[in-house]
Amino acid sequence: MTVQSSSFSLPLFRNAKQETLSKYLICSMSAKVSTVETRYRTSWPYLIAALVSLIGLGDAIYLTVQDLTGQTLRCTIVSGCNEVLSSPYAHIGSFPLAALGAAAYFAVFSLSILAAFGYQLAKPPLTVMVVAMFVTTLWLLYLQAFVIHHFCQYCLLSASVTIALTLLVVIASLRGNK
């Protein structure tokens, strides 16, 4: 293969080995481009999960600060926030359950960002974390409905965020298996 001009002729490859190497590099580069396209096609659910987890993080931090400062919460949508948040189920010993939720939402945010940018090792712990949060949410909703007999709007927001995260991780897993 040569490049010809009006005044000279320049060979692009000196021998067959260089030409073969060049073809290999071109093929491998096109394979990497298709891998990148596939990775970014599946990243949107993880990016959305990261954004949604920030809502849960804000909610959990707000509840933690309110608990640690001893302030009472004002419920505007449903009544029962104080009953739920002052119940024995709102703490693990003296540790606020909302602080544990904040740590979980931060972990989900971090793992979702890593998964969105193609770090495959972040996906299994993200799935485990979201499943644990989902099971905990079901338990806490059960406690509010059948044991405490009151609902907290902030807790319901957290439950909604966790359910949304669960759906997003399931969608991302299904899209990734195609």
SERO-4910 file (N, C-alpha, C, O; in steps of 0.05 Angstrom, whole numbers):
BEGIN
 pado doro    nc1    nc2    nc3   cac1   cac2   cac3    cc1    cc2    cc3    oc1    oc2    oc3
  Met    A     17    -23      0      0      0      0     18     25      0     37     26     16
  Thr    A     13     44    -18     29     68    -20     12     92    -23    -11     91    -34
  Val    A     22    114    -14     10    140    -18     25    153    -41     49    156    -39
  Gln    A     11    161    -62     25    173    -84     18    203    -87     -5    211    -83
  Ser    A     38    218    -93     35    246    -98     46    252   -126     57    234   -138
  Ser    A     43    276   -136     53    282   -162     84    281   -164     95    277   -185
  Ser    A     97    284   -141    127    285   -142    140    261   -130    163    255   -136
  Phe    A    126    245   -112    139    222   -100    119    201    -92     95    205    -93
  Ser    A    129    178    -85    113    155    -76    123    146    -49    147    141    -46
  Leu    A    106    145    -29    113    139     -1     99    113      8     75    113      9
  Pro    A    114     92     14    100     68     24     90     72     53    105     82     70
  Leu    A     66     64     58     55     66     85     66     44    103     70     48    127
  Phe    A     70     21     92     80     -2    107    106    -12     95    107    -14     70
  Arg    A    125    -18    111    151    -27    101    150    -57     94    164    -66     76
  Asn    A    133    -71    109    132   -100    103    104   -110    111     87    -95    121
  Ala    A     99   -135    106     73   -148    111     67   -148    141     43   -147    148
  Lys    A     87   -151    158     83   -151    187     71   -125    197     52   -125    213
  Gln    A     81   -102    187     70    -76    195     42    -73    185     25    -62    200
  Glu    A     36    -83    162      8    -81    151    -11    -97    168    -33    -89    174
  Thr    A     -2   -122    176    -19   -139    193    -23   -126    220    -45   -126    230
  Leu    A     -2   -115    232     -4   -101    257    -24    -78    256    -40    -74    274
  Ser    A    -22    -63    234    -40    -40    231    -69    -49    229    -87    -37    241
  Lys    A    -74    -71    214   -102    -81    212   -112    -91    239   -135    -86    246
  Tyr    A    -94   -104    255   -101   -113    282   -109    -90    300   -129    -91    314
  Leu    A    -93    -68    299    -98    -45    316   -125    -32    308   -140    -24    326
  Ile    A   -130    -30    283   -155    -18    274   -179    -35    283   -199    -24    292
  Cys    A   -176    -61    281   -198    -79    290   -202    -77    320   -225    -76    330
  Ser    A   -180    -77    335   -183    -76    364   -194    -49    373   -209    -48    393
  Met    A   -187    -28    359   -198     -1    366   -228     -1    361   -243     11    377
  Ser    A   -237    -13    339   -266    -13    334   -281    -30    354   -304    -24    360
  Ala    A   -268    -52    364   -281    -68    384   -283    -52    410   -304    -55    424
  Lys    A   -263    -36    417   -265    -20    442   -286      1    439   -300      7    459
  Val    A   -290     12    416   -311     32    412   -338     20    417   -355     32    430
  Ser    A   -343     -4    407   -369    -17    411   -373    -24    440   -396    -23    450
  Thr    A   -352    -31    455   -354    -36    483   -362    -11    498   -379    -12    516
  Val    A   -350     11    492   -356     36    505   -385     44    499   -399     53    517
  Glu    A   -394     40    474   -422     47    468   -441     30    484   -461     39    494
  Thr    A   -435      4    487   -452    -14    502   -452     -6    532   -473     -6    544
  Arg    A   -429      2    542   -427      9    571   -444     34    576   -458     35    596
  Tyr    A   -442     54    559   -457     78    563   -487     75    558   -503     89    569
  Arg    A   -494     55    542   -522     50    538   -535     39    564   -558     45    569
  Thr    A   -520     24    580   -531     13    604   -526     31    629   -535     24    651
  Ser    A   -513     53    625   -506     70    648   -528     88    658   -528     96    681
  Trp    A   -547     95    641   -568    114    650   -583    105    674   -588    122    692
  Pro    A   -591     80    677   -605     73    702   -588     78    727   -598     85    748
  Tyr    A   -562     73    724   -544     77    747   -541    107    753   -539    115    777
  Leu    A   -539    123    733   -538    152    737   -563    163    750   -562    179    768
  Ile    A   -586    153    741   -611    161    754   -612    152    782   -622    166    800
  Ala    A   -603    127    787   -602    117    815   -585    134    833   -591    139    856
  Ala    A   -562    144    822   -545    162    838   -560    187    845   -558    196    868
  Leu    A   -574    199    826   -589    223    832   -612    218    852   -616    234    870
  Val    A   -626    196    849   -648    189    867   -637    184    895   -649    192    915
  Ser    A   -614    172    897   -602    166    923   -595    192    938   -595    193    963
  Leu    A   -590    213    924   -584    239    937   -609    250    951   -607    263    971
  Ile    A   -633    244    940   -658    252    954   -660    237    980   -666    249   1001
  Gly    A   -655    211    980   -655    196   1004   -634    205   1024   -639    205   1048
  Leu    A   -610    211   1014   -589    221   1031   -597    247   1045   -593    250   1069
  Gly    A   -608    266   1030   -618    291   1042   -639    286   1064   -638    298   1085
  Asp    A   -658    269   1058   -679    262   1077   -667    249   1102   -675    257   1124
  Ala    A   -649    230   1099   -637    217   1122   -620    235   1138   -620    234   1163
  Ile    A   -605    253   1125   -589    272   1140   -607    291   1156   -601    297   1179
  Tyr    A   -628    300   1144   -647    318   1158   -658    305   1182   -659    317   1204
  Leu    A   -667    279   1180   -678    265   1203   -656    260   1224   -662    262   1248
  Thr    A   -632    255   1216   -610    251   1235   -604    276   1251   -601    275   1275
  Val    A   -603    298   1237   -597    324   1250   -620    331   1270   -615    340   1292
  Gln    A   -645    327   1261   -667    332   1278   -666    315   1303   -672    324   1325
  Asp    A   -659    290   1300   -657    271   1323   -635    279   1342   -638    280   1366
  Leu    A   -611    285   1331   -588    291   1348   -591    318   1362   -580    321   1384
  Thr    A   -605    337   1350   -609    363   1363   -634    363   1382   -638    382   1397
  Gly    A   -650    342   1380   -673    340   1398   -697    357   1388   -716    360   1403
  Gln    A   -696    366   1364   -718    382   1354   -741    364   1345   -737    341   1337
  Thr    A   -765    374   1348   -789    359   1339   -794    366   1309   -789    388   1300
  Leu    A   -804    345   1296   -810    348   1267   -839    357   1264   -857    349   1279
  Arg    A   -843    373   1244   -870    381   1237   -879    366   1212   -867    368   1191
  Cys    A   -900    350   1215   -911    335   1193   -932    353   1179   -950    364   1192
  Thr    A   -930    356   1153   -949    372   1138   -968    356   1121   -989    366   1114
  Ile    A   -960    332   1114   -977    315   1097   -992    295   1113  -1017    292   1109
  Val    A   -979    280   1130   -992    261   1148   -985    267   1177   -966    281   1182
  Ser    A  -1001    258   1195   -994    262   1223   -982    236   1234   -989    214   1225
  Gly    A   -964    239   1252   -951    215   1264   -921    215   1263   -909    195   1271
  Cys    A   -909    236   1253   -880    236   1251   -867    233   1278   -849    217   1282
  Asn    A   -876    248   1297   -864    246   1324   -868    219   1337   -850    209   1351
  Glu    A   -892    207   1333   -897    181   1344   -878    160   1332   -867    143   1346
  Val    A   -874    161   1306   -856    142   1292   -827    147   1301   -813    128   1308
  Leu    A   -818    172   1300   -790    178   1305   -782    178   1334   -759    177   1341
  Ser    A   -802    178   1352   -796    175   1381   -801    146   1390   -797    140   1414
  Ser    A   -808    128   1372   -813    100   1379   -786     86   1384   -765     96   1375
  Pro    A   -787     64   1398   -761     49   1402   -749     38   1377   -726     31   1376
  Tyr    A   -765     38   1355   -755     27   1330   -738     48   1314   -726     41   1294
  Ala    A   -738     72   1323   -723     94   1309   -694     94   1316   -679    110   1305
  His    A   -686     77   1335   -658     77   1343   -648     48   1346   -664     30   1351
  Ile    A   -623     44   1341   -610     18   1347   -592     25   1371   -570     35   1367
  Gly    A   -601     19   1395   -588     28   1419   -592     58   1421   -615     67   1422
  Ser    A   -571     73   1421   -573    103   1421   -567    114   1394   -567    139   1390
  Phe    A   -562     97   1374   -555    106   1347   -580    110   1330   -597     92   1328
  Pro    A   -584    134   1319   -608    139   1303   -608    122   1277   -588    120   1263
  Leu    A   -631    109   1272   -634     93   1248   -631    110   1223   -621    100   1202
  Ala    A   -638    135   1224   -635    153   1202   -605    157   1194   -599    161   1170
  Ala    A   -587    156   1213   -559    159   1207   -549    134   1192   -532    136   1174
  Leu    A   -559    111   1199   -553     87   1184   -563     89   1156   -550     81   1136
  Gly    A   -587    101   1153   -599    105   1126   -582    125   1110   -578    121   1086
  Ala    A   -572    145   1123   -555    165   1109   -529    151   1099   -521    156   1076
  Ala    A   -518    134   1115   -494    119   1106   -500    101   1083   -485     98   1064
  Ala    A   -524     88   1084   -532     70   1063   -537     85   1037   -528     76   1015
  Tyr    A   -550    108   1038   -555    124   1014   -529    135   1002   -526    136    978
  Phe    A   -510    142   1020   -484    151   1009   -470    128    995   -457    133    974
  Ala    A   -471    105   1007   -458     81    994   -471     75    967   -457     69    947
  Val    A   -498     77    966   -512     72    940   -504     93    920   -500     87    896
  Phe    A   -502    118    929   -494    140    910   -466    134    899   -462    135    875
  Ser    A   -448    127    916   -420    122    907   -419     98    889   -406     99    868
  Leu    A   -432     76    896   -431     52    879   -446     56    853   -437     46    832
  Ser    A   -467     72    853   -482     78    828   -465     94    809   -465     89    785
  Ile    A   -450    113    819   -432    129    802   -411    111    790   -405    113    766
  Leu    A   -399     94    806   -379     76    796   -390     57    775   -378     53    754
  Ala    A   -414     46    780   -427     28    761   -434     43    735   -432     32    713
  Ala    A   -442     68    737   -450     84    714   -426     88    695   -430     90    671
  Phe    A   -403     89    707   -379     94    690   -364     68    684   -340     68    678
  Gly    A   -378     46    687   -367     20    677   -351      3    696   -339    -17    687
  Tyr    A   -350     10    721   -336     -7    740   -353    -30    748   -372    -28    764
  Gln    A   -348    -53    735   -364    -77    739   -364    -87    768   -383    -99    777
  Leu    A   -342    -83    782   -340    -92    810   -359    -77    829   -363    -87    851
  Ala    A   -369    -55    820   -388    -39    838   -416    -50    836   -432    -45    855
  Lys    A   -423    -65    816   -450    -74    812   -460    -94    832   -482    -91    843
  Pro    A   -444   -115    839   -454   -134    859   -458   -122    887   -479   -127    899
  Pro    A   -439   -106    897   -445    -94    924   -468    -74    923   -483    -71    942
  Leu    A   -472    -60    900   -495    -42    897   -521    -58    899   -539    -49    912
  Thr    A   -522    -80    885   -546    -97    886   -552   -107    914   -574   -107    923
  Val    A   -531   -117    927   -534   -127    955   -544   -104    973   -562   -108    989
  Met    A   -533    -81    970   -540    -58    987   -569    -50    982   -584    -45   1001
  Val    A   -577    -49    957   -605    -40    951   -625    -62    960   -646    -55    970
  Val    A   -618    -87    958   -636   -108    967   -639   -106    998   -661   -109   1008
  Ala    A   -617   -102   1012   -618    -99   1041   -635    -75   1049   -651    -76   1068
  Met    A   -632    -53   1034   -648    -29   1040   -678    -35   1034   -695    -25   1049
  Phe    A   -683    -49   1013   -711    -55   1006   -724    -73   1028   -747    -67   1036
  Val    A   -710    -93   1037   -721   -110   1058   -725    -95   1084   -746    -98   1097
  Thr    A   -706    -77   1090   -709    -60   1114   -733    -42   1111   -747    -37   1131
  Thr    A   -736    -31   1088   -759    -13   1083   -785    -27   1087   -804    -16   1099
  Leu    A   -787    -52   1076   -812    -67   1080   -818    -72   1110   -840    -70   1119
  Trp    A   -796    -78   1125   -799    -82   1154   -808    -56   1168   -826    -57   1185
  Leu    A   -796    -34   1161   -803     -9   1174   -832      0   1166   -846     12   1183
  Leu    A   -840     -5   1142   -868      1   1134   -887    -16   1149   -909     -7   1158
  Tyr    A   -880    -42   1153   -897    -59   1170   -899    -49   1198   -921    -48   1209
  Leu    A   -877    -40   1210   -877    -29   1237   -895     -5   1239   -911     -2   1258
  Gln    A   -893     13   1219   -909     37   1220   -939     30   1218   -956     42   1232
  Ala    A   -946     12   1201   -974      5   1196   -986    -11   1218  -1009     -6   1226
  Phe    A   -972    -31   1228   -985    -51   1246   -976    -50   1275   -989    -62   1292
  Val    A   -954    -37   1280   -944    -37   1308   -946     -8   1319   -958     -5   1341
  Ile    A   -936     11   1305   -937     39   1315   -964     52   1309   -973     69   1324
  His    A   -977     44   1288  -1003     54   1278  -1002     84   1271  -1022     98   1273
  His    A   -979     93   1262   -975    120   1252   -955    119   1229   -939    101   1227
  Phe    A   -957    139   1212   -938    141   1190   -923    168   1191   -934    188   1201
  Cys    A   -899    167   1182   -882    191   1181   -877    198   1151   -868    180   1136
  Gln    A   -882    222   1144   -879    230   1115   -850    228   1106   -845    222   1083
  Tyr    A   -831    233   1124   -803    231   1117   -795    202   1113   -778    195   1096
  Cys    A   -807    184   1129   -801    156   1127   -814    145   1101   -803    128   1088
  Leu    A   -838    155   1094   -851    147   1069   -835    157   1045   -834    143   1025
  Leu    A   -823    180   1047   -806    190   1026   -782    171   1023   -774    164   1000
  Ser    A   -770    164   1044   -747    146   1044   -755    119   1032   -740    107   1016
  Ala    A   -779    109   1039   -788     84   1028   -792     86    998   -786     68    983
  Ser    A   -803    109    989   -807    113    960   -781    114    945   -778    102    923
  Val    A   -761    127    957   -735    128    945   -722    100    943   -711     93    922
  Thr    A   -725     85    964   -713     58    964   -727     40    943   -714     24    930
  Ile    A   -753     42    941   -768     27    920   -759     35    893   -755     18    875
  Ala    A   -756     61    888   -746     71    862   -718     61    856   -712     53    834
  Leu    A   -701     61    876   -674     50    873   -674     21    866   -659     12    849
  Thr    A   -691      6    879   -694    -23    873   -702    -27    844   -690    -44    830
  Leu    A   -722    -12    835   -730    -15    807   -708     -7    788   -704    -20    767
  Leu    A   -694     14    793   -672     23    776   -650      3    774   -639     -2    752
  Val    A   -642     -9    797   -621    -29    796   -630    -55    781   -615    -67    767
  Val    A   -656    -62    785   -666    -85    770   -666    -79    740   -657    -96    724
  Ile    A   -675    -55    732   -675    -48    704   -646    -48    693   -641    -58    671
  Ala    A   -628    -37    708   -600    -36    699   -588    -64    696   -574    -70    677
  Ser    A   -595    -82    715   -586   -109    713   -597   -123    689   -583   -138    675
  Leu    A   -623   -119    684   -635   -132    660   -624   -121    634   -619   -137    616
  Arg    A   -619    -96    633   -607    -84    608   -579    -93    605   -569    -95    582
  Gly    A   -565    -97    626   -537   -106    625   -534   -134    616   -513   -142    605
  Asn    A   -554   -151    619   -553   -179    611   -560   -184    582   -558   -206    573
  Lys    A   -568   -163    568   -575   -166    539   -551   -169    522   -553   -171    498
***
